[in-house]
């Protein structure tokens, strides 16, 4: 993989986003899905700028696949607010590349941070590929990680009888440019399974998501929700009943709405 020489100022990209009405909820705050969409867009924009946007290459035999994302919310922006989203490659090992994010308002206050893990998948063999050593050249020398690594996936143990669940049919609008369900849709399904009595009295502050498998158009999806005592956290499992495949696991933390 060939890349151009990387200047230190190019290793971090910042782009402004204005929160639209259709990106907000009934409280006029941006949704967690909105912010995750911003992160996804920024990852693509910066990878393209650095020469690592695999899907843009003519042969397009490999793609980046998101494995995990951790989001920590301090304050949600409101409809009409402009936020400044920054992203940078934050590390790698043989099979995983790490990318971090920050969201700041016009005054420079940090509203949210996120960390993510990615792999490169060979489209023909559907197998992970080695992360190129040239990615080391893109990591900022003096920019720390946006947050510590998320707790391990192994700590997500769904109970046999969840507290609530919801069913969905994958629609055309759920499909992304890689011809499978967009990652953010899994997050939306996970949150929507929470009962209204839970969502209407709490605000999501922490989100740890582990993507396990792909989903395609027309499939039936079940999203399960389980409360973790002492009523401040929840576990989520998005699965495909047709083959009992777990598609996504997640852990969320919430705080009471004043």
N, C-alpha and C positions, 0 to 999 in steps of 0.2 A: 504494500500500500504506500503510495507516494504522497507526501505532504509538502507544502511550501514551508520555508523557515518561519517559525512562530515567534513573534515579538511578545514580550512579557505583557504588554497592555491588551493583547488579543486573547490571552488565556482566560480572561473573564469577560463575559458579554452581559450587558445590561440593556433591557428594552422596556419602554413604558407600555402599560396596558390600561385602558379606561374601562371600568366595570360597567357593563351594559345592563339594561333592565332585564333581559332574558338570561343573564348570568347571576341574578339575585333571587333570594327567596322572599317570603311574605314579610320578613323583617327588614327588607331592603339591603340586606347584607349579601356579599358575594358568597356563593356556596363553596364547600370544600371541593366539589367537582370542578368548579370554575378555576380555582387555583391549581388543581392538578392538571387541567387542560393547559394552563399557562406554562407549567413546568414541562409538559410534554412538547409543546411548541418550541420552548426555549432550547430543549435538548436537541431537537432537530436543527434549529437555526444555527446553534453554535457548532454542532458537528459538521454541518455544511460549510461553515466559515473556516473551520480547521482542516477540512479535507477528509473527514471521516463519515460523511453521510453515505452509507453503503447503498441505500435504495436509489440514490441518484446516479449511480454508475450504470453504464450502458449494459453490461452483462448481468448485473443485479442478481448474483448467485448467493449473496449473503445479506442478512438483515440484523440490525440491533434488536434485541428483545429485552424488555423490562422484566426483571425478576422480583424486585422488592423496592418499595418506596416508604419512607418514614416522613411524616409531616408533623410539625409542632406549631400550633397556632397561638399567637399572643393576642391578636385583635383582627377581626374580619373587616376588610374595607367595605364601604357602602356603595350603592348604586351611584354612579357618576364620579367616584373617586378615581384618581390616576395613581397607579402603583408602579414601582420600578422593580422588575424581576431580574435578578442576576443569577448566572450559572457558571460553573467551572468544573473541569475534570479534577477529581480530588484524590485519585489513586487508582491502582490496578494490581492484579496478580495474574497468574497464568490464564485463568478463564473468566475473570470478572473485572469489569471496569466500573468505577464509582464516579458519580456526578452529584454535585450539591447545588442547592438553590437558596436564595434569600429573597424576601419580598419586603420592600420599604415604601413608606409613603413619601409625599413631597418634602416633608421636613426631615427625612432621613431616619425616622423611627422604624425599627424592624418589626414587621407585622407577623412574619412567618418564616420558618426555615424548613428545609427538606433535604434528605439524603436519599440516594437511589443506587441500585446495583443493576448492571446490564451484562448480557452475554451476546456474543456473535453466533448466529445460527446459520449453518449451511442449508439453504432451501431444499436442495435435492436429497441430502442424506438426513436432514433434520437433526443434526448433531452439533454440539457446541464447538467453536473454533478457538484457537489460541488468540488472546488479545495481542495485537502487534506492539512490539517494543517501542515503536515511534510514538505511541500515546504518551510515554513518559515526558516527551518534549513539550506536551501541552499542559502539564500540571503546573499551576502557579507556584513559585518558590516560597512565597511568604503568606499565602492565603490558607488559614486553618480550615478544618472540616466545619460544616455548618452546624453539626450536632454529633454527639456520640453515636456509635452504631446502635441500631434497634435491638431490643431483646430477641432472643432466638425464637425461630418459628416453632421449635419443639414445645414451647410453653403454651401453644394454642391447642387445647384439648376440648373439643366441642362435646357437650353432654349428649347422652342418647336422646333426650327429649328437650329440644330447644324451647325457649320461652315464646318465640314467635317465628313465623316464616312467611315468605311470599313467593309466588310463582310468576315467571316471565317467559315470554316467547321472543326469541331473538329476531329483531326487525331489521330491515334494510338500513335504517338510520343508525343502527348499532355497529355497523361494519366499517372498518377503517381502511386506510390505503394499502394495508397488507392483506386485505380480504378476510380478516377475522374480527371478532368483537374488540372494540377499542378498550384499552385498559381502564379508562375512567368509567366506562359503563359498569364494570364489575364493582367499582366503589359505589356507584349510584345504587346498584341492586342491593349491596350490603346494607347501606344506610336505610333504604326504603323498607327493609324488612323489620326495622325497629318499630314498635308500636307508636302510634301518635301520642299517647300519653307520656312516652319516654322522650320523643323528639321535641314535643311542644314545651317541655319544662327543662330541657338541658341543651347545652351547646357543646359541639364536638371540639375538643382541644388537642387531642393526639390521635394519630392514625398510623398504624403499622400494617402494611399490606404485603402479602406473599403470593405472587402469581404462580400457579402450578401447571395450567394447561390452557390450550386455546378453545374457543367456542366459535361456532359458525351459524350462518343464517338458518332460521327455522327451528333451531333446537329449543327444547323446553328446559328452563333453568329454575332451580329452587335455591332461594337465599334464606339461610337460617341465622337466627339472632339469639344469643344467650347472655343473660346478665351475670356479671361477676360481682360478688359481694366485696365491699359494702356499697353497692349501687352507684359506683362511679365509673366502672369499666364494663365493656361488653366484648364478646367474641362473635365472629362472623364466619360463616362457611357458605361459599357459593359453589353449587355442584350441579352435575348433569345426571338426572335419574336414569336415563337410557342405559348408561354403562357404569353408574355409580362413581363417576370420575369427579374428584375434587378439583375445581378450577381456580379457586382463590381462598385463602385464609386471611383473616384480619383481626386485629385487636384495636379497639377504640377506647379513648378516655373522654369523659364528659364532665362539665361543671354545671351546676344549677343556674338557670337564667334568673337574674335578680327580679 
